[in-house]
């Protein structure tokens, strides 16, 4: 009887395992934070363009193996989102929440900010957050952990020098001297965020994802006659280049 019970129990366990998505890439132990830094279009009119990106990029992360319980979301108008219940996008709240999560999670880090940008930084709430401040958030929360940082904003290339490390991959929506596109009141997403939402579930890995997003943005800007091109930037540190392409390849792609 004991042997029969073992066989039944093993069969149930195997069915559960085989019936569930298998994510061998380890992203379920990573900590992620996604911040929508404003709730207005470039015209100043109300817009959910950044919050739409925040919400759907979080969903895309779960499709490649991230644990939903380890994805923090922040919005400047959190009460409007009764689906994901984001936190309030105050810099102190973001800093404390993500630092705590990253220490608990044990794996790598994923950081995504989407908002309006300026040559001096990115808008979060009513203040411009500098590259040095974002670098401090990542340094204090993630230290030398493998980390992917994505900044979706005009002029976001200015963030790369402050964030660069051998243990990090950094991607920005534009060069340091270029705007990005698609933050109007009628846009569902910015051009860059839309390409991220489309590319994440289909990409083979984060390096492959970066190439797909660059191509997607270039084509969208060409179709819309948006000039000069934003030219999204990518920096991949020497230590993480190979692991991100192989050990952390996205499952199923």
C-alpha positions as CSV (number, residue, x, y, z in Angstrom):
1,X,0.0,0.0,0.0
2,X,2.9,2.4,0.8
3,X,4.4,1.7,-2.6
4,X,1.1,2.3,-4.3
5,X,0.6,5.6,-2.5
6,X,4.1,6.7,-3.5
7,X,3.4,5.9,-7.2
8,X,0.1,7.9,-7.0
9,X,1.8,10.8,-5.3
10,X,4.7,10.8,-7.8
11,X,2.2,10.7,-10.7
12,X,0.3,13.7,-9.3
13,X,3.6,15.6,-8.8
14,X,4.8,14.8,-12.3
15,X,1.5,15.9,-13.8
16,X,1.7,19.2,-12.0
17,X,5.3,19.8,-13.1
18,X,4.7,18.8,-16.7
19,X,1.5,20.8,-16.9
20,X,3.1,24.0,-15.6
21,X,5.3,26.4,-17.6
22,X,8.9,25.4,-17.2
23,X,11.2,28.4,-16.7
24,X,14.8,27.1,-16.3
25,X,16.3,30.6,-16.8
26,X,16.1,31.6,-13.1
27,X,14.2,34.8,-13.6
28,X,11.7,33.7,-11.0
29,X,14.4,34.7,-8.4
30,X,14.9,38.1,-9.9
31,X,13.5,41.4,-8.4
32,X,11.8,43.8,-10.9
33,X,10.6,47.3,-10.6
34,X,8.6,49.2,-13.3
35,X,7.9,52.9,-12.9
36,X,5.5,55.1,-14.8
37,X,6.8,58.5,-14.0
38,X,4.0,60.7,-15.3
39,X,0.3,60.7,-16.3
40,X,0.3,63.4,-19.0
41,X,1.0,63.6,-22.7
42,X,3.7,65.9,-24.1
43,X,0.9,68.4,-24.6
44,X,0.1,68.4,-20.9
45,X,-3.2,66.7,-21.4
46,X,-4.0,63.6,-19.3
47,X,-2.7,60.4,-20.8
48,X,-2.3,56.8,-19.6
49,X,0.4,56.2,-22.1
50,X,3.1,55.5,-19.5
51,X,0.9,53.5,-17.2
52,X,-0.2,51.3,-20.1
53,X,3.4,50.5,-20.8
54,X,4.1,49.8,-17.1
55,X,1.2,47.4,-16.7
56,X,1.8,45.5,-19.9
57,X,5.6,45.3,-19.6
58,X,5.0,43.7,-16.2
59,X,2.7,41.1,-17.9
60,X,5.3,40.5,-20.5
61,X,7.9,39.8,-17.8
62,X,5.8,37.0,-16.4
63,X,5.7,35.4,-19.8
64,X,9.5,35.0,-19.8
65,X,9.6,33.6,-16.3
66,X,9.5,36.5,-13.8
67,X,7.5,35.8,-10.7
68,X,4.5,38.2,-10.4
69,X,5.1,38.5,-6.6
70,X,8.6,39.9,-7.3
71,X,7.5,42.6,-9.7
72,X,6.9,46.0,-8.1
73,X,4.9,48.6,-10.1
74,X,4.7,52.4,-9.3
75,X,2.4,55.0,-10.9
76,X,1.8,58.7,-10.3
77,X,-1.9,57.9,-10.3
78,X,-2.1,54.5,-8.6
79,X,-5.7,54.8,-7.6
80,X,-6.8,54.6,-11.3
81,X,-5.3,51.1,-11.7
82,X,-7.6,48.7,-9.8
83,X,-6.1,45.8,-11.7
84,X,-2.5,45.8,-10.6
85,X,-2.7,48.2,-7.6
86,X,0.7,49.9,-8.1
87,X,2.4,51.9,-5.4
88,X,2.7,55.7,-5.5
89,X,5.7,56.8,-7.7
90,X,7.5,58.8,-5.1
91,X,11.2,58.4,-5.3
92,X,11.7,57.5,-1.6
93,X,8.9,54.9,-1.8
94,X,10.4,53.4,-5.0
95,X,13.9,53.3,-3.4
96,X,12.8,51.6,-0.2
97,X,10.5,49.1,-1.8
98,X,12.9,48.0,-4.5
99,X,15.9,47.8,-2.2
100,X,13.9,45.5,0.2
101,X,12.6,43.3,-2.6
102,X,16.1,43.0,-4.3
103,X,17.6,41.9,-1.0
104,X,14.8,39.3,-0.4
105,X,14.7,37.9,-3.9
106,X,18.3,36.7,-4.2
107,X,18.6,36.7,-8.0
108,X,19.3,39.5,-10.5
109,X,17.6,42.8,-11.0
110,X,15.3,44.3,-13.7
111,X,14.7,48.1,-13.6
112,X,12.4,49.9,-16.0
113,X,11.4,53.6,-16.0
114,X,9.0,55.1,-18.5
115,X,8.2,58.8,-18.6
116,X,9.1,62.2,-20.2
117,X,12.8,62.9,-20.3
118,X,15.2,65.8,-20.5
119,X,18.9,66.1,-21.0
120,X,19.2,66.2,-17.2
121,X,17.2,63.1,-16.4
122,X,13.7,61.6,-16.3
123,X,10.5,62.9,-14.9
124,X,9.1,61.0,-11.9
125,X,6.1,62.8,-10.3
126,X,7.0,66.5,-10.1
127,X,10.7,66.2,-10.2
128,X,13.5,65.3,-12.7
129,X,15.4,62.3,-11.4
130,X,19.1,62.4,-12.5
131,X,21.2,59.6,-13.9
132,X,23.2,59.7,-10.7
133,X,20.0,59.1,-8.6
134,X,18.9,56.1,-10.7
135,X,22.5,54.7,-10.5
136,X,22.3,55.1,-6.7
137,X,19.0,53.2,-6.6
138,X,20.6,50.3,-8.7
139,X,23.9,50.4,-6.8
140,X,22.2,50.2,-3.4
141,X,19.6,47.7,-4.3
142,X,21.5,45.4,-6.7
143,X,25.2,46.0,-6.1
144,X,27.1,43.5,-8.3
145,X,24.1,41.3,-9.1
146,X,23.3,40.7,-12.8
147,X,21.1,43.6,-13.7
148,X,19.0,44.8,-16.7
149,X,18.1,48.6,-16.7
150,X,15.9,50.1,-19.3
151,X,15.1,53.8,-19.4
152,X,12.3,54.8,-21.7
153,X,12.3,58.6,-22.2
154,X,13.6,61.4,-24.5
155,X,17.4,61.9,-24.2
156,X,17.6,58.8,-22.1
157,X,21.1,57.9,-23.5
158,X,22.4,60.3,-20.8
159,X,21.8,57.5,-18.3
160,X,24.3,55.1,-19.7
161,X,27.6,56.5,-18.4
162,X,26.3,56.6,-14.8
163,X,24.8,53.1,-14.9
164,X,27.5,51.2,-16.8
165,X,29.1,48.2,-15.1
166,X,30.4,44.9,-16.3
167,X,27.5,43.2,-14.5
168,X,24.8,45.3,-16.2
169,X,22.9,45.5,-19.5
170,X,21.5,49.0,-20.1
171,X,19.0,50.0,-22.8
172,X,17.6,53.5,-23.5
173,X,14.8,54.6,-25.7
174,X,17.0,57.3,-27.4
175,X,20.4,58.8,-27.8
176,X,21.5,61.4,-25.3
177,X,20.8,64.1,-27.8
178,X,17.6,62.7,-29.3
179,X,13.9,62.6,-28.4
180,X,11.8,59.5,-28.5
181,X,8.2,59.4,-29.8
182,X,4.7,58.4,-29.0
183,X,3.8,60.1,-25.8
184,X,0.6,61.8,-27.1
185,X,-2.8,61.7,-25.4
186,X,-4.2,59.3,-28.1
187,X,-1.2,56.8,-28.0
188,X,-1.7,53.5,-26.2
189,X,2.1,53.3,-25.6
190,X,5.2,55.2,-26.5
191,X,6.8,53.8,-29.7
192,X,9.6,52.3,-27.5
193,X,7.3,50.8,-24.9
194,X,5.1,49.3,-27.6
195,X,8.2,47.6,-29.1
196,X,9.2,46.3,-25.7
197,X,5.7,44.8,-25.1
198,X,5.8,43.1,-28.5
199,X,9.4,41.9,-28.4
200,X,9.8,40.5,-24.8
201,X,7.6,37.4,-25.3
202,X,9.1,36.7,-28.7
203,X,12.8,37.3,-28.1
204,X,15.3,34.6,-27.4
205,X,17.2,36.5,-24.7
206,X,17.8,40.0,-23.4
207,X,20.5,40.7,-26.0
208,X,18.3,39.4,-28.7
209,X,15.4,41.5,-27.3
210,X,17.5,44.6,-27.5
211,X,18.2,44.1,-31.2
212,X,14.5,43.4,-31.9
213,X,13.4,46.6,-30.1
214,X,15.9,48.7,-32.0
215,X,14.6,47.3,-35.3
216,X,11.0,47.7,-34.2
217,X,11.5,51.4,-33.2
218,X,13.4,52.2,-36.4
219,X,10.6,50.8,-38.5
220,X,7.8,52.5,-36.5
221,X,9.6,55.9,-36.8
222,X,10.1,55.3,-40.5
223,X,6.4,54.5,-41.0
224,X,5.3,57.6,-39.0
225,X,7.9,59.9,-40.6
226,X,9.2,60.6,-37.1
227,X,12.6,62.4,-37.4
228,X,15.3,62.6,-36.4
229,X,15.4,58.9,-35.4
230,X,15.7,58.3,-31.7
231,X,18.3,55.5,-32.1
232,X,17.8,53.4,-28.9
233,X,21.1,52.7,-27.2
234,X,22.4,49.4,-25.7
235,X,25.3,48.7,-23.4
236,X,26.1,45.2,-22.3
237,X,28.8,44.6,-19.7
238,X,31.5,42.0,-20.4
239,X,30.5,39.8,-17.4
240,X,26.9,39.4,-18.3
241,X,27.0,39.3,-22.1
242,X,27.4,35.6,-22.5
243,X,25.2,34.5,-19.5
244,X,22.3,36.7,-20.6
245,X,22.5,35.2,-24.1
246,X,22.7,31.6,-22.9
247,X,22.1,30.7,-19.3
248,X,19.3,33.3,-19.1
249,X,17.8,32.6,-22.5
250,X,14.1,33.1,-22.5
251,X,12.2,29.8,-22.1
252,X,10.3,28.5,-25.1
253,X,11.8,30.8,-27.7
